[in-house]
Amino acid sequence: MKKINWPDHLINFLVVIVGITVAFQLGNWKELRKQHQVEKQYAESFLRDLKKDVAQLDSLHHYDSIQFNALVKIFRLKKNSEPFDSLDYALNQLGQFNNFSSYNATYESLKASGKFEEMWDLETRIAILDNYITTYKNMKDIETYLQKNFDTNVLPYFIDEMIFKNVDRRQEQVLEPHFKNILALHLSFLQQKITATNDLRLSTQHLEERFKKLTEK
């Protein structure tokens, strides 16, 4: 009967185990490296989109603030006010709409890929959803209310009361209680829009900073 060389068998067994372990670890390393590369590519793409969004939101805030300040001047006019030389300009501001349209191609692409739950950590994914769904939706809802109010109240008043009346009487017309009520509601929605713009801008900037850190890793 042949004697079994147990030390030799043990060494061979350990060699097999080590080989399998190394192969497994190497496979994991390659997968992690591949995942990191995909995450970095998405992060860089998100950064490009977010930079465009920040620039657009800054521009939107600028022009909405100009409109708001011009309309506040009309709202504060009184019967004994001096002639308002910029009245027509201020009234024209009522019809200016600068709506926000997000550069969200990267977000939509990631969402459609089905890989969203695999990317980054939970905190980053929550930040993405908060920016592109919650805060963005709030902004778009307020823009919708502002537009509906304009179509329902502001525009009909201009057509019925102001366009076909004497231009020299414009300052008297804007002092009428009915117009003041229309303007007050419009200003309220506009102020909400400016606030929502600031909120989305802050959310977008924070997300941009998060992705900058992710691309540096």
C-alpha positions as CSV (number, residue, x, y, z in Angstrom):
1,M,0.0,0.0,0.0
2,K,1.4,3.3,-1.1
3,K,2.0,5.8,1.6
4,I,0.1,9.1,1.2
5,N,2.4,12.1,1.3
6,W,0.2,14.4,3.3
7,P,2.5,17.4,3.4
8,D,2.7,17.4,-0.4
9,H,-1.1,17.2,-0.7
10,L,-1.5,20.0,1.8
11,I,1.0,22.2,-0.1
12,N,-0.9,21.5,-3.4
13,F,-4.2,22.3,-1.7
14,L,-2.9,25.6,-0.3
15,V,-1.5,26.5,-3.7
16,V,-5.0,25.9,-5.3
17,I,-6.7,27.9,-2.5
18,V,-4.2,30.8,-2.9
19,G,-4.6,30.7,-6.7
20,I,-8.4,30.9,-6.4
21,T,-8.2,33.7,-3.8
22,V,-5.8,35.7,-5.9
23,A,-7.9,35.2,-9.1
24,F,-11.0,36.2,-7.1
25,Q,-9.4,39.3,-5.7
26,L,-8.0,40.3,-9.1
27,G,-11.4,39.9,-10.6
28,N,-12.9,42.1,-7.9
29,W,-10.2,44.7,-8.4
30,K,-10.9,44.8,-12.1
31,E,-14.6,45.2,-11.5
32,L,-14.1,48.0,-8.9
33,R,-11.7,49.8,-11.2
34,K,-14.2,49.5,-14.1
35,Q,-17.0,50.8,-11.8
36,H,-14.8,53.7,-10.6
37,Q,-14.1,54.6,-14.3
38,V,-17.8,54.6,-15.1
39,E,-18.6,56.7,-12.0
40,K,-15.9,59.2,-12.9
41,Q,-17.2,59.5,-16.5
42,Y,-20.7,60.1,-15.2
43,A,-19.4,62.6,-12.6
44,E,-17.6,64.6,-15.2
45,S,-20.6,64.6,-17.4
46,F,-22.8,65.8,-14.5
47,L,-20.3,68.6,-13.9
48,R,-20.7,69.9,-17.4
49,D,-24.5,69.9,-17.1
50,L,-24.5,71.5,-13.6
51,K,-22.1,74.3,-14.7
52,K,-24.6,75.2,-17.5
53,D,-27.5,75.0,-15.1
54,V,-25.7,77.4,-12.6
55,A,-25.0,79.9,-15.3
56,Q,-28.6,79.8,-16.6
57,L,-30.0,80.2,-13.0
58,D,-27.7,83.2,-12.4
59,S,-29.0,84.8,-15.6
60,L,-32.6,83.9,-14.7
61,H,-32.2,85.5,-11.3
62,H,-30.7,88.6,-12.8
63,Y,-33.6,89.2,-15.3
64,D,-36.4,88.2,-12.9
65,S,-35.0,90.7,-10.3
66,I,-35.0,93.5,-12.9
67,Q,-38.6,92.7,-13.7
68,F,-39.5,92.5,-10.0
69,N,-37.9,95.8,-9.1
70,A,-39.5,97.6,-12.1
71,L,-43.0,96.2,-11.2
72,V,-42.6,97.2,-7.5
73,K,-42.1,100.8,-8.6
74,I,-45.4,100.6,-10.4
75,F,-47.1,99.0,-7.4
76,R,-45.9,101.8,-5.1
77,L,-47.1,104.6,-7.4
78,K,-49.7,106.9,-5.7
79,K,-52.0,109.6,-7.1
80,N,-49.6,112.4,-6.2
81,S,-46.5,110.6,-7.6
82,E,-44.3,112.4,-10.1
83,P,-44.7,111.2,-13.7
84,F,-43.1,107.8,-14.1
85,D,-40.9,108.2,-17.2
86,S,-40.1,104.4,-17.4
87,L,-43.7,103.3,-17.0
88,D,-44.0,101.7,-20.5
89,Y,-40.7,99.9,-19.9
90,A,-41.9,98.6,-16.5
91,L,-45.2,97.5,-18.0
92,N,-43.4,95.7,-20.8
93,Q,-41.6,93.7,-18.1
94,L,-44.9,92.1,-17.2
95,G,-44.8,90.0,-20.4
96,Q,-41.1,88.9,-20.0
97,F,-40.8,85.2,-19.2
98,N,-37.4,83.6,-18.7
99,N,-38.2,80.0,-17.9
100,F,-35.6,77.5,-16.7
101,S,-34.7,74.5,-18.7
102,S,-32.3,72.1,-17.0
103,Y,-29.4,70.5,-18.8
104,N,-30.3,67.1,-17.5
105,A,-29.1,64.8,-20.3
106,T,-26.7,63.0,-18.0
107,Y,-29.3,62.4,-15.3
108,E,-31.8,61.1,-17.8
109,S,-29.2,58.8,-19.4
110,L,-28.1,57.4,-16.0
111,K,-31.8,56.9,-15.0
112,A,-32.5,55.1,-18.3
113,S,-29.4,52.8,-17.9
114,G,-30.8,51.1,-14.8
115,K,-27.5,51.6,-13.1
116,F,-28.5,54.5,-10.8
117,E,-28.7,52.3,-7.7
118,E,-25.2,51.0,-8.3
119,M,-23.5,54.4,-8.5
120,W,-21.6,56.3,-5.7
121,D,-23.0,56.3,-2.2
122,L,-26.5,56.7,-0.9
123,E,-26.0,60.3,0.1
124,T,-24.9,61.3,-3.4
125,R,-27.8,59.5,-5.0
126,I,-30.2,61.3,-2.6
127,A,-28.6,64.7,-3.5
128,I,-29.1,63.9,-7.2
129,L,-32.7,63.0,-6.8
130,D,-33.4,66.1,-4.6
131,N,-31.9,68.4,-7.2
132,Y,-33.4,66.9,-10.4
133,I,-36.8,66.0,-8.9
134,T,-37.8,67.8,-5.8
135,T,-36.2,71.2,-6.1
136,Y,-36.5,71.3,-9.9
137,K,-40.2,70.3,-9.8
138,N,-40.9,73.1,-7.3
139,M,-39.3,75.6,-9.6
140,K,-41.3,74.4,-12.6
141,D,-44.5,74.3,-10.7
142,I,-44.1,78.0,-9.7
143,E,-43.2,78.9,-13.3
144,T,-46.5,77.2,-14.4
145,Y,-48.5,79.2,-11.8
146,L,-46.9,82.4,-12.9
147,Q,-47.7,81.7,-16.6
148,K,-51.3,80.7,-15.8
149,N,-51.8,83.8,-13.7
150,F,-50.5,85.9,-16.6
151,D,-52.7,84.2,-19.2
152,T,-55.8,84.4,-16.9
153,N,-55.5,87.8,-15.3
154,V,-52.7,90.0,-16.7
155,L,-53.1,89.5,-20.4
156,P,-56.9,89.9,-20.5
157,Y,-56.6,93.2,-18.5
158,F,-54.1,94.6,-21.0
159,I,-56.2,93.6,-24.0
160,D,-59.5,95.0,-22.5
161,E,-58.3,98.0,-20.5
162,M,-54.9,99.3,-21.5
163,I,-53.9,98.6,-25.1
164,F,-56.8,100.5,-26.7
165,K,-56.8,103.4,-24.2
166,N,-54.9,106.7,-24.4
167,V,-51.2,106.1,-23.7
168,D,-51.2,109.5,-21.8
169,R,-53.5,108.0,-19.2
170,R,-51.3,104.9,-18.5
171,Q,-50.2,106.3,-15.1
172,E,-53.8,106.8,-14.1
173,Q,-54.7,103.3,-15.2
174,V,-52.0,101.6,-13.2
175,L,-53.4,103.3,-10.1
176,E,-56.8,101.6,-10.4
177,P,-57.5,99.1,-7.6
178,H,-58.2,96.3,-10.1
179,F,-54.8,96.7,-11.7
180,K,-53.1,96.9,-8.3
181,N,-54.7,93.6,-7.3
182,I,-53.6,92.0,-10.6
183,L,-50.1,93.3,-10.1
184,A,-49.9,92.2,-6.4
185,L,-50.7,88.6,-7.4
186,H,-48.2,88.7,-10.2
187,L,-45.5,90.1,-7.9
188,S,-46.3,87.3,-5.3
189,F,-45.7,84.6,-7.9
190,L,-42.6,86.3,-9.2
191,Q,-41.2,86.6,-5.7
192,Q,-41.8,82.9,-5.2
193,K,-40.1,82.1,-8.5
194,I,-37.0,84.1,-7.5
195,T,-36.9,82.2,-4.2
196,A,-37.3,78.9,-6.0
197,T,-34.5,79.9,-8.4
198,N,-32.2,80.7,-5.5
199,D,-33.1,77.3,-3.9
200,L,-32.4,75.4,-7.1
201,R,-29.2,77.4,-7.6
202,L,-28.0,76.4,-4.2
203,S,-28.9,72.8,-4.6
204,T,-27.2,72.7,-8.0
205,Q,-24.1,74.3,-6.7
206,H,-23.8,71.8,-3.8
207,L,-24.2,68.9,-6.2
208,E,-21.6,70.5,-8.5
209,E,-19.1,70.7,-5.5
210,R,-19.9,67.0,-4.6
211,F,-19.1,65.8,-8.2
212,K,-15.9,67.9,-8.2
213,K,-14.7,65.9,-5.2
214,L,-15.7,62.6,-6.9
215,T,-13.7,63.4,-10.0
216,E,-10.7,64.2,-7.9
217,K,-10.6,60.7,-6.3
